[in-house]
Each structure stands twice: as structure tokens, then as C-alpha cells.
Amino acid sequence: LDYYYKSKETAKKYGYETGIAKCNNNIAIIKTQKGFYDEALVYLDSTLTYAEKSGNLLLQAQVFDNMADCFIAKEDYKRAELYLAKSIIITQKLNNIQGEVFVMLGLADLYTKTGQFGKALDYANKAVIKSKEIGTISLEKTAYLQLSEIYENSGSFKNALKFHKEYKLLEDSLFNKEKN
């Protein structure tokens, strides 16, 4: 957090508005993780204003996704769903499959928390397919973990174990690659 504040000051010093906006976005992510949701939303609103003004659709999608994370943490699921819907529209328009996977995982999380397991499974399965399509093992691993959690929460422990094993295989594979 301290480094993002310092980086933001440097960006201000040189009038680098994109840098300021990206720092604000990252500060908001940390604020959300620490439970300072209202502060996070202030930073996200500032970033969104810049993204809209500059026409940066990718940044807009990221901000909407981060706003949704904040609203999920606040248990304001309707607003979270709204922002995830906005984000997925943009990621699909940009053909940003990686961004789309992040949003799908957010939707799967949202629907798991609200007990809508069918919708959660749909988005988590789509996230697996899309992450395989682009060869992003870390996202595929996250999608398998999400599937495991959905099945666990819905009481289907056999399927939860099955997908947790898939997750663990990929996690071990990534660990071994990094170790090598």
C-alpha cells in the first residue's frame, strides 16, 4: 500500500494520469482486502471517472470487476451482480478472454454465496473452458477450486473432492515449474 501511494505521488508529479488511475485501482483492491470498503469505493470511483473520460474500456472493466468484489465483501449482491454484468459486456466486446474468466469466477463466487448453485456451476465451468482455451493454468486452477467450493456448499462432496483433486494437480504442476 505504501508503495502504491508513493507511485501515485510520482505519477502526479509527472502528470501521468493513467498511472494515477492504476494506482488508485490497486489501492482500492488492497482497501477491499483489508475491509475498508467505503474507502475502496472512493478510489474506484476516481479510477472509473478517469477510465470513462479517457475511453479506456479495459480499465473500466477492471474497475467494475473490483467494485463487484467490494460489494460481494459487503454482501450487497445485487450491486455486485450489476457491476459484474457491466464488466463481462466490456471484456467480451474487447475479446479479452482472460478478463472474461476473471469476471466469470466473480459471478461463480457471487452465485455460490447467494445459494444459486446452478448459475455458479455454469460460470465456473465456462471459466475452466476459457482458461484452457488461452492456456492460463493459474486461472484454470482457480476455476477448479471454485467448482470444488460450489459442490461443497451444495452438499455434493464427491464432486467437491473430484474438482479439488484437479485443482491440486494443477497447483502441484505450477509449484514444480516454479521450483525448476
Secondary structure, 3 states (H helix, E strand, C coil): CHHHHHHHHHHHHCCCHHHHHHHHHHHHHHHHHCCCHHHHHHHHHHHHHHHHHHCCHHHHHHHHHHHHHHHHHCCCHHHHHHHHHHHHHHHHHCCCHHHHHHHHHHHHHHHHHCCCHHHHHHHHHHHHHHHHHHCCHHHHHHHHHHHHHHHHHCCCHHHHHHHHHHHHHHHHHHHHHHHC
